[in-house]
Amino acid sequence: MKPVLMFMMKSCPYCREAFTWMDELKREKTEYSDIDISMIDENIHPDIADKYDYYFVPTYYVDGIKVHEGAATKEIVRNVFEKAIR
């Protein structure tokens, strides 16, 4: 299983929506619960965020590769999770 790095901000409505999708998908497919997801709040850890190439949150990296940036749908989050379990 590949690690997922998610850049987010607590104040971001798109991030909150992505969290909802993530929780829902984990309930639908228990295998998703085993994915190691590190969440980096760019307001709290700008030193880490500045090392990555993205402009919008939420942004997902799977195994070091950016796979999505910006507002996410449930299907986009599912695709991120599927890349992580392959």
Backbone as ProteinMPNN parsed JSONL, in Angstrom:
{"seq_chain_A": "MKPVLMFMMKSCPYCREAFTWMDELKREKTEYSDIDISMIDENIHPDIADKYDYYFVPTYYVDGIKVHEGAATKEIVRNVFEKAIR", "coords_chain_A": {"N_chain_A": [[0.837, -1.174, 0.0], [0.533, 2.228, -0.811], [1.74, 5.323, 0.559], [-0.277, 8.199, 1.379], [-0.27, 11.651, 0.989], [-1.799, 14.472, 2.116], [-2.506, 17.771, 1.46], [-3.961, 20.43, 3.147], [-6.334, 22.793, 4.567], [-7.763, 23.809, 7.585], [-9.758, 25.723, 7.469], [-10.785, 25.544, 4.944], [-13.493, 25.018, 2.815], [-13.659, 23.121, 0.772], [-11.832, 21.227, 1.551], [-13.022, 20.268, 3.89], [-15.235, 19.057, 2.736], [-13.91, 17.075, 1.281], [-12.903, 15.551, 3.416], [-15.292, 14.49, 4.354], [-16.02, 12.869, 2.173], [-13.843, 11.089, 2.272], [-14.217, 9.8, 4.762], [-16.715, 8.59, 4.288], [-16.115, 6.855, 2.158], [-14.294, 5.145, 3.411], [-15.987, 3.823, 5.126], [-17.526, 2.444, 3.28], [-15.712, 0.761, 1.978], [-13.672, -1.179, 3.596], [-10.965, -1.671, 3.263], [-9.835, 0.732, 2.519], [-9.447, 2.011, 4.914], [-7.022, 1.171, 5.819], [-5.117, 2.661, 4.573], [-2.301, 4.712, 4.777], [-2.536, 7.916, 5.634], [-1.203, 11.03, 5.609], [-1.845, 14.147, 6.859], [-1.318, 17.449, 6.073], [-1.573, 20.558, 7.306], [-1.411, 23.478, 5.69], [-1.274, 25.984, 6.824], [-0.335, 25.569, 9.36], [1.994, 24.129, 8.982], [3.83, 25.525, 7.071], [6.46, 25.279, 6.283], [6.782, 22.655, 5.436], [4.805, 22.485, 3.441], [5.738, 24.339, 1.57], [7.672, 22.975, 0.215], [6.496, 21.511, -1.75], [4.874, 21.28, -4.956], [2.137, 22.864, -5.521], [-1.015, 24.645, -5.703], [-3.647, 24.831, -4.867], [-5.919, 23.66, -2.34], [-7.969, 20.872, -1.392], [-4.983, 18.939, -1.853], [-3.658, 15.98, -3.118], [-1.072, 13.635, -2.773], [0.22, 10.607, -3.9], [2.374, 8.227, -2.922], [4.428, 10.074, -3.306], [3.787, 11.325, -5.714], [1.909, 13.81, -7.292], [-1.54, 13.54, -7.468], [-4.0, 14.722, -7.42], [-5.416, 18.0, -7.338], [-7.112, 20.624, -5.818], [-10.695, 21.319, -5.558], [-12.522, 18.428, -4.675], [-14.342, 15.551, -5.751], [-16.442, 12.815, -4.692], [-15.778, 10.673, -6.309], [-13.25, 11.38, -7.238], [-11.763, 11.282, -4.855], [-12.066, 8.569, -4.344], [-10.57, 7.553, -6.477], [-8.015, 8.447, -5.751], [-7.652, 6.907, -3.422], [-7.752, 4.352, -4.581], [-5.449, 4.374, -6.149], [-3.613, 4.34, -4.105], [-3.925, 1.812, -2.949], [-3.117, 0.049, -4.9]], "CA_chain_A": [[0.0, 0.0, 0.0], [1.336, 3.441, -0.941], [1.311, 6.392, 1.468], [-0.966, 9.363, 0.825], [0.004, 12.922, 1.644], [-2.875, 15.396, 1.776], [-2.343, 19.146, 1.907], [-5.28, 20.953, 3.428], [-6.456, 23.871, 5.546], [-8.986, 23.607, 8.364], [-10.762, 26.71, 7.078], [-11.165, 25.315, 3.543], [-14.731, 24.24, 2.666], [-13.414, 21.987, -0.126], [-11.144, 20.22, 2.362], [-14.036, 19.65, 4.759], [-16.009, 18.16, 1.883], [-13.047, 15.918, 0.992], [-12.892, 14.712, 4.625], [-16.568, 13.771, 4.364], [-15.899, 11.795, 1.17], [-12.874, 10.114, 2.756], [-14.879, 9.007, 5.809], [-17.76, 7.794, 3.665], [-15.478, 5.783, 1.388], [-13.713, 4.182, 4.363], [-17.096, 2.988, 5.611], [-17.976, 1.607, 2.164], [-14.691, -0.236, 1.629], [-12.812, -1.192, 4.781], [-9.566, -1.676, 2.839], [-9.384, 2.121, 2.488], [-9.066, 2.411, 6.271], [-5.633, 0.772, 6.038], [-4.225, 3.584, 3.866], [-1.582, 5.658, 5.629], [-2.775, 9.261, 5.122], [-0.618, 12.114, 6.397], [-2.495, 15.408, 6.518], [-0.485, 18.604, 6.368], [-2.275, 21.836, 7.239], [-0.382, 24.398, 5.19], [-1.171, 27.137, 7.725], [0.427, 25.151, 10.54], [3.3, 23.623, 8.54], [4.224, 26.096, 5.775], [7.802, 24.799, 5.95], [6.61, 21.411, 4.664], [3.997, 22.79, 2.254], [6.539, 25.076, 0.598], [8.547, 22.047, -0.512], [5.691, 20.797, -2.746], [4.372, 22.102, -6.052], [0.679, 22.908, -5.638], [-1.574, 25.967, -5.432], [-4.979, 24.724, -4.281], [-6.196, 22.543, -1.445], [-7.046, 19.815, -1.007], [-4.08, 18.329, -2.829], [-3.261, 14.632, -2.729], [0.083, 12.962, -3.357], [0.282, 9.179, -3.61], [3.741, 7.744, -3.092], [5.257, 11.174, -3.769], [3.327, 11.855, -7.003], [0.654, 14.551, -7.173], [-2.597, 12.885, -8.233], [-5.165, 15.603, -7.498], [-5.281, 19.321, -6.721], [-8.317, 21.452, -5.866], [-11.954, 20.737, -5.075], [-12.606, 17.001, -4.999], [-15.62, 14.847, -5.68], [-16.3, 11.493, -4.087], [-15.098, 9.809, -7.275], [-11.83, 11.759, -7.242], [-11.162, 10.721, -3.638], [-12.0, 7.118, -4.558], [-9.424, 7.309, -7.37], [-6.813, 8.617, -4.928], [-7.55, 5.712, -2.577], [-7.443, 3.196, -5.422], [-4.016, 4.456, -6.491], [-2.842, 4.005, -2.906], [-3.973, 0.377, -2.627], [-2.541, -0.75, -6.002]], "C_chain_A": [[0.888, 1.246, 0.0], [0.833, 4.522, 0.009], [0.667, 7.554, 0.71], [-0.602, 10.575, 1.666], [-1.076, 13.887, 1.159], [-2.547, 16.773, 2.341], [-3.728, 19.754, 2.017], [-5.181, 22.167, 4.336], [-7.773, 23.654, 6.281], [-10.105, 24.543, 7.936], [-11.324, 26.489, 5.671], [-12.442, 24.472, 3.434], [-14.547, 23.024, 1.759], [-12.685, 20.858, 0.607], [-12.138, 19.509, 3.272], [-14.898, 18.681, 3.965], [-15.198, 16.903, 1.552], [-12.972, 14.988, 2.198], [-14.167, 13.882, 4.711], [-16.521, 12.608, 3.389], [-14.959, 10.704, 1.662], [-13.508, 9.209, 3.81], [-15.934, 8.075, 5.222], [-17.168, 6.605, 2.906], [-14.854, 4.731, 2.296], [-14.791, 3.278, 4.954], [-17.573, 2.024, 4.533], [-16.998, 0.487, 1.836], [-13.631, -0.214, 2.73], [-11.324, -1.189, 4.431], [-8.994, -0.255, 2.809], [-8.931, 2.61, 3.862], [-7.608, 2.081, 6.583], [-4.629, 1.712, 5.367], [-3.611, 4.555, 4.873], [-1.712, 7.048, 5.009], [-2.177, 10.269, 6.091], [-1.257, 13.409, 5.921], [-1.628, 16.563, 6.992], [-1.335, 19.859, 6.2], [-1.237, 22.884, 6.852], [-0.261, 25.661, 6.035], [-0.32, 26.821, 8.952], [1.845, 24.736, 10.162], [3.693, 24.197, 7.176], [5.61, 25.639, 5.334], [7.746, 23.516, 5.136], [5.889, 21.713, 3.353], [4.815, 23.479, 1.166], [7.466, 24.188, -0.222], [7.818, 21.31, -1.639], [5.099, 21.775, -3.751], [2.854, 21.954, -6.163], [0.213, 24.319, -5.28], [-2.882, 25.903, -4.662], [-5.061, 23.54, -3.332], [-7.655, 22.132, -1.614], [-6.193, 19.345, -2.185], [-3.628, 16.993, -2.273], [-2.025, 14.2, -3.506], [0.0, 11.499, -2.951], [1.692, 8.719, -3.942], [4.637, 8.815, -3.73], [4.844, 11.821, -5.078], [1.989, 12.561, -6.811], [-0.392, 13.908, -8.069], [-3.874, 13.713, -8.295], [-4.885, 16.904, -6.761], [-6.581, 20.085, -6.902], [-9.537, 20.703, -5.371], [-12.088, 19.3, -5.566], [-14.048, 16.51, -4.925], [-15.381, 13.508, -4.985], [-15.521, 10.564, -5.018], [-13.606, 10.125, -7.339], [-11.131, 11.179, -6.022], [-11.054, 9.204, -3.758], [-10.799, 6.77, -5.443], [-8.099, 7.457, -6.629], [-6.599, 7.363, -4.08], [-7.179, 4.475, -3.39], [-5.979, 3.203, -5.852], [-3.155, 4.033, -5.305], [-2.836, 2.507, -2.62], [-3.403, -0.499, -3.739], [-1.072, -0.985, -5.802]], "O_chain_A": [[1.879, 1.307, 0.728], [-0.371, 4.628, 0.242], [1.018, 7.849, -0.432], [-0.624, 10.527, 2.895], [-1.248, 14.095, -0.042], [-2.337, 16.927, 3.544], [-4.559, 19.62, 1.119], [-4.103, 22.524, 4.812], [-8.789, 23.346, 5.657], [-11.28, 24.188, 8.032], [-12.25, 27.188, 5.262], [-12.472, 23.336, 3.908], [-15.207, 22.004, 1.955], [-12.897, 19.681, 0.317], [-12.097, 18.286, 3.408], [-15.252, 17.61, 4.458], [-15.739, 15.797, 1.544], [-12.975, 13.768, 2.035], [-14.129, 12.713, 5.093], [-16.928, 11.495, 3.721], [-15.244, 9.519, 1.491], [-13.352, 7.989, 3.757], [-16.032, 6.912, 5.613], [-17.669, 5.485, 3.007], [-14.887, 3.543, 1.975], [-14.538, 2.11, 5.248], [-17.982, 0.904, 4.841], [-17.41, -0.61, 1.46], [-12.791, 0.686, 2.772], [-10.507, -0.742, 5.236], [-7.802, -0.062, 3.048], [-8.115, 3.528, 3.956], [-7.026, 2.648, 7.508], [-3.422, 1.575, 5.569], [-4.308, 5.138, 5.704], [-1.086, 7.338, 3.989], [-2.589, 10.355, 7.248], [-1.218, 13.733, 4.734], [-1.253, 16.64, 8.162], [-1.765, 20.184, 5.093], [-0.296, 23.143, 7.603], [0.761, 26.345, 5.969], [0.333, 27.703, 9.51], [2.787, 24.959, 10.923], [3.873, 23.441, 6.222], [5.902, 25.614, 4.138], [8.569, 23.309, 4.244], [6.303, 21.257, 2.288], [4.609, 23.231, -0.022], [7.987, 24.619, -1.251], [8.442, 20.569, -2.399], [4.856, 22.941, -3.439], [2.353, 21.038, -6.816], [0.938, 25.086, -4.646], [-3.198, 26.81, -3.892], [-4.359, 22.543, -3.502], [-8.493, 22.97, -1.947], [-6.622, 19.354, -3.339], [-3.26, 16.885, -1.103], [-1.938, 14.373, -4.722], [-0.261, 11.188, -1.789], [2.142, 8.81, -5.084], [5.484, 8.516, -4.572], [5.485, 12.775, -5.517], [1.052, 11.996, -6.245], [-0.179, 13.744, -9.27], [-4.742, 13.446, -9.126], [-4.224, 16.928, -5.723], [-7.097, 20.183, -8.015], [-9.434, 19.599, -4.836], [-11.804, 18.997, -6.725], [-14.854, 17.001, -4.135], [-14.238, 13.129, -4.727], [-14.703, 9.764, -4.564], [-12.788, 9.215, -7.481], [-10.028, 10.643, -6.135], [-10.064, 8.616, -3.323], [-10.095, 5.797, -5.178], [-7.169, 6.683, -6.853], [-5.493, 6.823, -4.029], [-6.386, 3.648, -2.942], [-5.344, 2.151, -5.911], [-2.092, 3.439, -5.483], [-1.85, 1.983, -2.103], [-3.224, -1.698, -3.528], [-0.433, -1.635, -6.63]]}, "name": "protein", "num_of_chains": 1, "seq": "MKPVLMFMMKSCPYCREAFTWMDELKREKTEYSDIDISMIDENIHPDIADKYDYYFVPTYYVDGIKVHEGAATKEIVRNVFEKAIR"}
